[in-house]
Structure formats: C-alpha cells, structure tokens
Amino acid sequence: MRKTALLVLCGILAFAQLIAQTRNLSGKVTDENGAALEGATVSVRGSSLAATTKADGTFTLTVPADAKTLVVSFVGKELQEITIGNKTTFSISLKAAGTDPLDEVVVVGYTVRKKRDEAGAISTVRASQLENLPSASLDKALQGKAAGVLVQSNNGIPGGNINVRIRGEGSILAGNQPLYIVDGVQLNVRNDAAFTQSNPLAFLNPDDIESIDILKDAASAAIYGSNAANGVVIVTTKKGKAGKTKFTANVYFGQVTPIKQLDMVNAQDLYRLRTEAVGNFNNLPYNNLAVKRSVLGEYRVAGASTMNDAQADSAAAALKTYDWQDYAFENGQIKSYEVSASGGTDKNTFRVSFSHQDQGTFVTKADFKRTAMKVDLMNKATNKLTFSTSINLSTFEQNNPFATDGSFLGSPAFAAPAILPINPVYNADGTYYGMPGQTPASLAGVLNQNIIAVNDYNSGFTRTNQLVGNFRLDYKLASWLTWSGFGGLDYRLVQGKRVTDARTADGFARKGLVQVSNSTNTNLNAFTTLNGAKSFGDHNFDGVVGYEYRQENQTGTSASGDGFPTYQFTSLDNAAQAVTVGEFFTGFRRNGVFGSVNYNYDRRYLLGATLRYDGSSRFGNNNQYGTFWALKAAWNADQEEFLKNASWISQLRIRAGYGTTGNDQVGNFDGRGLYGGGGVYNGGAGIAYTQLANPDLKWETNATLNLGVDFGFFRNRINGSVEVYDKQTRDLLLSMPLQSASGFTSIIANVGKLQNRGVELTLNGDLIKGKAVGDFNWNVGFIFGFNKQEVKELYGGLKALPSVDPNLITRVGSPVSSLFTQNYAGLNAATGRPMWYDTLGNLTYQVAARDRVISGSTRLPLYQGGLRNTLSYKGFTLDVFFQYEYGRYAQDGQANFLMENITRIGVLQDYFDARWTTPGQITYFPRQNSNGTEAKGSGAQSGDRTWFKADYIRLKNITLSYDLDREFLNKMKLSAARFYMTATNMWTYSDWYSYDVEFVGTSTGIIPQSKNFTVGLQVSF
C-alpha cells in the first residue's frame, strides 16, 4: 500500500509539474473586415504544435510555458507572427496577402523562405493572376506578368510550344529554356510529338496552381547548379488545409475566333494585277489582247485563246470571287469543367481535383482536349515525421493539323488566303472541286490543292499520357534541424498517327499513307537534404545541404506504309507495303551535391552563400563535373532606427548578388565518339564512325551580377522593385568547323562569350483604396524589362558565324541572329523599279552581299512587359491586362508570298492599292513583273523590304466578375460564388500587316493565335 500511495503521489506531482510547464491559449482569427476565418492554422514557431480555427474563427492550443511566438497563416492572407508574452487570449486579424510584398513566402533552393530574408532576384506570380484563363499551359499564363521573363507563342495551336526566355538568351547552340519544377519534380519540357507541337507543361491545369516563383539570377538559382543557367520556374500547386471539407466547382464556356482575316483582292483586281505583271515582263500594256488571252488561259476560261477584246473584258468581268479564308476558318469552342475538394485535420490534409478542358481553334484539325486528376495528401505520422505525396495524372489529345508550319500546298493555314480566288470550293453537285481523278484534277494556279477537302479527308491525332508525381518524407531530428527525402517521377507516353487520304493530291498516287509514332520518356528526380535554422539572440542562421540525382531515358518507334485497298482502311496492317521503320533510345544522367547557408543580423543585414558540385553524362570524360557558386547580401534599411520614424517609407531594401550556373542542354552524346549502323558495305551490313569525340567538352557557364532595390511607400500603397543585371556566358557550346580531310566537318566545343545586360522594374500601386468593404478600389501593376544582348567573342578570332539565312548574322558586337541585309530605298518614281542603298549610301538596282548592314535583333525584343488595372466596387471586379513588346524585327513568310510582284497567287488588298502603275507616282510597292526580277535588277523581295518591326501593345486579357454578397451566400449555404466573363487577345496596337504579330520564326504556314471569349461560374461550399 505504501508503494502504491507513493506512486500515486509521484504521478500527481509529475502531472502538476507538467501542468505548470504548459499554458492554454485561445482566441479568434478574422480577416481585415472582421469576418471569421475557418481553417486558419495557429502554430508555435519552432515546434509541431498547431491548431485549426473552427467555423467561428476560434481556436484553443496548449503550449509549453517557454513558447514565445505564435505563427498564424491562412490561404490568401499574410502570415503573421505574434509574441505570446503573458497573454492567454488573442484577437488576431489577418490582412490580404500582398500588402507587404516582402512578407510573401517564396520557394527557393529546396526550402521555403520569406522574401524579406532573400537577397536574390525572384519574381512571383500568384494564383489570382492565373485563375480562369483559357490557357492550355502554365508557361503561356506567365506572359507579361514577371519583369525580365519573355513569353512568346510559336503559333496558336492549343497545347503547342511556347518560347520562354528569362533575362535574354544565354546560349547560341545549347538550350535557352528555363528549368521547370512542379512540386519538387524537375520536368522535361522537350517537344516529343511527331506530327504536331506538344507542350509537356500542358499536363497541369493552371487553376491548380497556388504560386509560381521565378528565380532569375545566379544568387537565387545557383543551388540548382547545372540546371539553372536559364533561370528556374518553381510551381507550387494548391494543397489541402485543415478544416472541414471544402468543395469548389468551376465551369466556363466560350468561343474561339480569328484575330483577323487578311484583306485579299477579288478576282477582277487579281486579273488586273496579273495582266500588268505579264505585260511589264513582255514590254506590253496590261490591256493588250495577247496579254489578256494569256492570263484568261491561266485562269482556265474556255476559248480564251480566240477571244477578241470585248469578249476578253466580258470574261474577266464575269470571274467569280471565292474567299477561301471564309471556308477554311471557322469559330471554335472552349469548354472547361473543374471540381475540387480539400480539407483535413491537424494530422491529415488532402486535396483532390478533376478537370476537363476542350479547346478548339479557328483552323480545324488542331483541337486540344485534356482530362486531368490531381491528388495531394499529407500525414503527420508523429510530432517528428511527416509524409506527403502529390500525383497528377493527365491525358491530352490534339488533332494533327496538316502542318504546324511551312509553305505546303495542302495546308489550310498557309494556302487559304493565297489560292487564286477564281477557284470554287465545290462542284455544282456539292462535291469538292479540283480533286485528283476528277476533271479538273486540281485548282488553277500554283496553289492547286483543295485545302477544304484535304482538311476534311486527312486525319490524325497526338495523344500524351503523363504522370507527374512525388513522395516526400520529413523528419525533425531536432527543433532546429529537419531531414527530408524526396522522389519524383515525370513519365510521358506520346502516341501519334497521321493518315494521308488516298483522295487527296498527296495520297492519290501512293493510294494513301499512314504514319505512326510512339515515344516514351521516363524522368526520375530524387534528392535528400538537411535543413536547419537556429537563432542566437539577434543572430539568425539557416541553411541546407543535400544530394540530388536525375536520370532521363527516352525510347521511340515509328513506322509508315502506303498502298491501301480503300481510303476507309486506315490501320497500318492494311498497307500493301512498308515504307519506313525506325527505333531509337537516348538518355542522360546528372548528380550533384549542394549546400547553402544564410545569416541575418536582427533582420537588417543579410548574407548568403551557395555551393554546388554537379556532374553530367553529356560532357567529355575529362570535364564531367563542374562547380557553381553564389554570394548574396541585402540590407533591410527600413529596419534601421533612423528610418523607422519615416512613416512614408514602408519598406526599403538593397540587394546584391553574384554567382555562376551551368548549362548542359546539348545532345546527350555530343562529347562522345559515336559509331552508326544502317549502312551497306561490300554487300553486307556496315558500321561507320559518325562523330568525333571531344573528351574536353564541358559546361557552358553563366556568371551573373545582380543589383536590386525593393521599395514601398505610404503603407505600401506604392511598392515595387528595380533590378540591374549583367549576365556573362563563358565557354559557349558551339559547333566548330573542321578540315574535311579529318573525315568530319564539325565538332562541338567550348568557344566564345556572350553577354546579356538589362534593367527591370516592377511597380504596384493602390491608386484608390476604399476604407470599407464594397468601396471603390483601383490597383495598378506595371512590369518593364529591358535586355540588350551582345556576342563578345567567337572561336579563333572569328568575327561572325556562318549563317544559312543570308539575312541573318551572329557577329561579335551584335545580338545573336541580327538582321543583316540591304536597306530598301523605295521606288524609282519614273519606272516603278525597286532600289536599295549600297555600302556608300548610293542608290542601286542590284543588291550585293557587301551592302548588307545590321539593323537590329530578330529573336529578342529590347523592351517587354505588361500593365494590369484592377478595379472593384461592391462585388464587381474589372481586371484589364495589357502586354507589350518593342524593339524586334520579324519577317512574316506567309504574307511575303502575298506581296510578290509576280501575282501568281492571291494578293493583299493593300498591295493592290499601293502598287506603282504610273510614271511619277510616289509609293512603296514595286510594279508588277511576272519574272519577279526586273532586267539588270534584283527581286522585289530582297533586302529589308519584307522585314518589319514586331512592336505591339495587346489587350491580352480582360475579365469582368461579380462575387455574390455574403448574406445571399449564407442563405444558399455557399462560401463563395462568382460569375465571370473573360476575353483574350481582343485588341492589338501594331503596324503588323499579317495575321498576328506575336510569333517566333517566319510565321509561314503557322496557325495564328485566336481571340477567345468565355463566360463562367465558380462556386465553393
């Protein structure tokens, strides 16, 4: 009994002691308007203790007696830290996120940190800027929203390639795309589709994104080492929050229309132009009877060779005009359905989402359909161990267009405006006109295929099945130290098929053609880290060390066959003969160790250092590993005593950073000697040495200096940042020519230097800020980026690289692929002949290579950015976003065909109206000539006459939304409901003369971008 009593007494004393060592805290969490916040997290800093607020915003939490700080967080609200002191009851109000930009949380270097504690150049795009945009991929949604981040569309194919450049292009031969990381998984963003353009980033529904952090300088990106030469785009998706289950449903519908149709001449005007061209070539007037007969014969007018003048004029007047653009272009549809559920407890949280998007184009056979499911789970197994996983399953299918680009006769995108408008689309009986095996068997003119029939009869698809997932373990070794283990998978299967119908010109002679292609890509990414954070008074340290491994394998097969018994048979096993068969394998490996340490004193003075040692299988045996490092510093001047009393200064921070990153985006085996088979030698199977080894091939290295200032005035009513950077690329990866006597013509080597310098400005302001809920508010955000590129050095003292295109040059002292051609001088008003300036500034009719001059950049604009206006009043919100580019030259190959002075195809109305016809006429379009080139002169398409400035300002998105009032929502038992209307690409200010100014390349035969208009409803409960 004594022992029992003693044990009970000891237990009571121990329990009393425990009680004495803990405290019960309680309180309520609201938003800035006093509304209760359900599901807010209240935790003790430095521990795993946490509670979640109830429906009325209240919470209770038992904490140790020595607990010092509460951390309160909620989605869309600013994280708030509160000193506990002797208090036990708390009334906490959370402000909307973004009030103080430096208090935003950013993902950087395998960890999450406050922006105030980071000294690198980081831009963040939040979910509110991405919601409900009819965009197939996340990279497109970034356009104009981050300073120094250039996003350009290759074309208007939904789910097609996007060109993303962060602070210019740091390479000539190697890749320039940034590293994309989605929930820790490093993605492969290569286009593996065989018959269309496929964007691997299209697997993710943009509405599933919580935030996108863009690491732009080496100070912030060096910890990713070899992957980060072109910047890093870190995507964090939405996760579950503790609290009752929340459901969200979102649906929108819309229409896709052309941005514009080209204004083409009618049949009579085209006839006039063609007679002028034939007449001028033969030194005859355009109304000469022989000229009329010749042109009417070209147009297949019966009896043209025997007509008199009156008959010829009557026949010309009777020509009918058929606008092929009206038949080839039609309105497309957009449909999107999304539903998600999220919630959980203190121990387990989840979020599940399902989405389906169907997006068409105005040029058919290029539609995009995506179905995706995303699952996120988190489990706190113990106070120390946490499991989490994220899985995104998606399948998206694209109809194959006839071609993604190029001047193909059967391509509707290319040929629609160029087919002679005298050609009908249908016969009188409703069948297609001008088809093989019929009479006539083709259309009149150079573009002689009935593209409407081609588009109807041909078929094909590209299907991408993609899995992007991860599994993560976090174990707290101590209150200040956590171990993490991570495994990620990006798996992609791309299947494609193209059927060239036997009824079309391309398939008629071979009785149909079927092509199939399959490609599998397995991308594995794993890392393990130790993350620590420790404070000693005002001295604060945090850091991470780790090891990372990545491997990627790609395999593929392809086959084709022709000779089908009937066009209804489209399976390859029905082909009479096999045409081609192919198989390939490729892959690469990377691994690296890394470490980063950060120090700040009293949150005023910040220092940081990063070191990474990386290896890549793509390089030669002598240089497979490289070292990358960075140093950074920041001064939070607004925390100094002498500025704390300056009420008009809300924040003022000065940053500096310098570091190096690497680029290995070349061929997987460019550093190795290779043998190839598939040949025949002496009647047998042969093998040959196909590539010379370069064991010294090594990393292309970017060294970046960044200086930045973050500012905020008048309680952050005005805030932003200014960045200045200098990015130097050394050891450029280039193809260097060799003496042909060596048996090889070139080898990949490290030679040359390249520089990008620029200035960036991010500016936000509340021009009008209401004092109460429902008051009028007007917020403006402005993004500006300037980048100047210059080639500093090439191999062997060379001043310029050889170029396939005589109009482009990569020369020391100028940007990569600068416009290099003769300057057009206009017309001789007396004769209508085109003229150019020679190297001495004199007028000449014949261009010469020596007369070429550099005019500017063709790949990168000097200036780019965006302007956003958000106006709200009593539940209504109007969001207007403009995007712009300035300082780039481009050539639209599509329209160049339509400006030929030969008049063998359709012609732009502007050309007809402005052409030279009469001596003394002052104009800029040359006279017609069916030879294209005047005697003792050069072709009218030569020089910079067909190169134009691709400057524009575009109303990229405009959204009008209405949020239902709280009283009505409560009656309907809803937490939120929003109606919205969104329009995309509705207006463009530009002098561009063709379909669309926003493209990369020559624009020949691409499917242009479209106007999109959608209406939708989003409901949460």
ZIRATA-V598635 format. One record per backbone hydrogen bond with DSSP energy under -1.0 kcal/mol. NH is the residue of the N-H (numbers start at 1). CO is the residue of the C=O. Records with the same first field share a line. If there is no record, write none. Layout:
BEGIN
NH: CO / CO
END
This chain:
BEGIN
5: 1
6: 2
7: 3
8: 4
9: 5
10: 6
11: 7
12: 8
13: 9
14: 10
15: 11
16: 12
17: 13
18: 14
19: 15
20: 16
21: 17
22: 19
23: 63
25: 61
26: 88
27: 59
28: 90
29: 57
30: 92
31: 35
34: 31
37: 29
39: 53
41: 73
42: 51
43: 71
44: 49
45: 69
47: 44
51: 42
53: 40
54: 58
57: 54
59: 27
61: 25
63: 23
65: 21
67: 64
70: 82
71: 43
72: 80
73: 41
77: 74
78: 95
80: 72
82: 70
84: 68
87: 84
90: 26
92: 28
94: 30
97: 76
99: 96
103: 100
104: 101
106: 113
108: 111
113: 106
115: 104
116: 102
117: 114
118: 115
123: 214
125: 212
127: 210
129: 126
130: 127
131: 127
133: 130
135: 133
142: 139
143: 140
145: 142
149: 146
150: 165
152: 163
154: 161
156: 1007
160: 157
163: 152
165: 150
167: 148
175: 665
179: 231
181: 233
182: 185
183: 235
185: 182
187: 180
199: 159
202: 199
203: 200
204: 201
208: 205
209: 206
210: 236
211: 236
212: 125
213: 234
214: 123
215: 232
216: 121
221: 217
222: 218
224: 221
225: 222
227: 224
228: 225
229: 662
231: 228
232: 215
233: 179
234: 213
235: 181
236: 211
238: 208
243: 344
246: 342
248: 340
249: 1019
250: 338
251: 1017
252: 336
253: 1015
254: 334
255: 1013
256: 332
257: 1011
265: 907
270: 266
271: 267
272: 268
273: 269
274: 270
275: 271
276: 272
277: 273
278: 274
279: 275
280: 276
281: 277
282: 278
284: 279
288: 285
292: 288
293: 289
294: 290
295: 291
296: 292
297: 293
298: 294
299: 295
300: 297
301: 296
304: 301
306: 303
307: 304
312: 308
313: 309
314: 310
315: 311
316: 312
317: 313
318: 314
319: 316
322: 421
324: 322
328: 324
329: 325
330: 362
332: 256
334: 254
335: 358
336: 252
337: 356
338: 250
339: 354
340: 248
341: 352
342: 246
343: 350
344: 243
345: 348
349: 378
350: 343
351: 376
352: 341
353: 374
354: 339
355: 372
356: 337
357: 370
358: 335
359: 368
360: 333
368: 359
369: 397
370: 357
371: 395
372: 355
373: 393
374: 353
375: 391
376: 351
377: 389
378: 349
379: 387
380: 347
381: 379
382: 385
386: 474
387: 379
388: 472
389: 377
390: 470
391: 375
392: 468
393: 373
394: 466
395: 371
396: 464
397: 369
398: 462
399: 367
400: 460
406: 1004
408: 406
411: 408
415: 411
416: 412
419: 415
423: 420
427: 431
430: 427
433: 425
438: 435
443: 448
448: 446
451: 449
454: 450
455: 451
456: 452
457: 453
458: 454
459: 499
461: 497
462: 398
463: 495
464: 396
465: 493
466: 394
467: 491
468: 392
469: 489
470: 390
471: 487
472: 388
473: 485
474: 386
475: 483
476: 384
477: 481
478: 481
481: 478
482: 531
483: 475
484: 529
485: 473
486: 527
487: 471
488: 525
489: 469
490: 523
491: 467
492: 521
493: 465
494: 519
495: 463
496: 517
497: 461
498: 515
499: 459
500: 513
504: 501
508: 504
511: 508
512: 507
513: 500
514: 561
515: 498
516: 559
517: 496
518: 557
519: 494
520: 555
521: 492
522: 553
523: 490
524: 551
525: 488
526: 549
527: 486
528: 547
529: 484
530: 545
531: 482
532: 543
533: 480
534: 541
536: 539
539: 536
540: 600
541: 534
542: 598
543: 532
544: 596
545: 530
546: 594
547: 528
548: 592
549: 526
550: 590
551: 524
552: 588
553: 522
554: 586
555: 520
556: 584
557: 518
558: 582
559: 516
560: 580
561: 514
562: 577
563: 510 / 512
564: 511
569: 566
574: 571
575: 572
576: 563
577: 562
579: 560
580: 560
582: 558
584: 556
586: 554
588: 552
590: 550
591: 615
592: 548
593: 613
594: 546
595: 611
596: 544
597: 609
598: 542
599: 607
600: 540
601: 605
602: 538
604: 601
605: 601
606: 634
607: 599
608: 632
609: 597
610: 630
611: 595
612: 628
613: 593
614: 626
615: 591
616: 624
617: 589
619: 616
620: 697
622: 695
623: 620
626: 614
628: 612
630: 610
631: 658
632: 608
633: 656
634: 606
635: 654
636: 604
637: 635
638: 652
639: 636
640: 637
643: 640
644: 640
646: 643
647: 645
649: 646
650: 712
651: 712
653: 710
654: 635
655: 708
656: 633
657: 706
658: 631
659: 704
660: 629
661: 702
662: 225
663: 700
666: 664
670: 667
672: 669
674: 691
676: 688
681: 684
684: 681
686: 679
688: 676
690: 674
691: 674
694: 671
697: 694
700: 663
701: 730
702: 661
703: 728
704: 659
705: 726
706: 657
707: 724
708: 655
709: 722
710: 653
711: 720
712: 651
713: 718
714: 648
717: 713 / 714
718: 713
719: 764
720: 711
721: 762
722: 709
723: 760
724: 707
725: 758
726: 705
727: 756
728: 703
729: 754
730: 701
732: 752
734: 749
736: 747
738: 745
742: 739
743: 740
747: 736
749: 734
751: 732
753: 793
754: 729
755: 790
756: 727
757: 788
758: 725
759: 786
760: 723
761: 784
762: 721
763: 782
764: 719
765: 780
766: 717
767: 765 / 778
768: 778
775: 772
777: 872
778: 768
779: 870
780: 765
781: 868
782: 763
783: 866
784: 761
785: 864
786: 759
787: 862
788: 757
790: 755
791: 814
792: 753
793: 753
798: 795
801: 810
808: 805
809: 818
812: 799
813: 791
814: 811
818: 809
819: 856
820: 807
821: 853
825: 835
828: 833
832: 828
835: 826
836: 844
837: 823
838: 842
841: 838
844: 836
851: 848
852: 849
853: 821
855: 819
863: 886
864: 785
865: 884
866: 783
867: 882
868: 781
869: 880
870: 779
871: 878
872: 777
873: 876
874: 774
876: 873
877: 961
878: 871
879: 959
880: 869
881: 957
882: 867
883: 954
884: 865
885: 952
886: 863
889: 857
890: 948
893: 1002
896: 892
897: 893
899: 896
906: 418
908: 898
909: 263
912: 908
913: 909
914: 910
915: 911
916: 925
920: 829
921: 918
925: 914
927: 832
929: 901
930: 277
932: 929
937: 934
938: 845
940: 932
942: 939
944: 822
947: 944
948: 890
950: 888
952: 885
953: 989
954: 883
955: 987
956: 881 / 954
957: 881
958: 983
959: 879
960: 981
961: 877
962: 979
963: 875
964: 977
969: 965
970: 966
971: 967
972: 968
974: 969
975: 1020
976: 1020
978: 1018
979: 962
980: 1016
981: 960
982: 1014
983: 958
984: 1012
985: 956
986: 955
989: 953
999: 997
1006: 1003
1011: 257
1012: 984
1013: 255
1014: 982
1015: 253
1016: 980
1017: 251
1018: 978
1019: 249
1020: 976
1021: 247
END
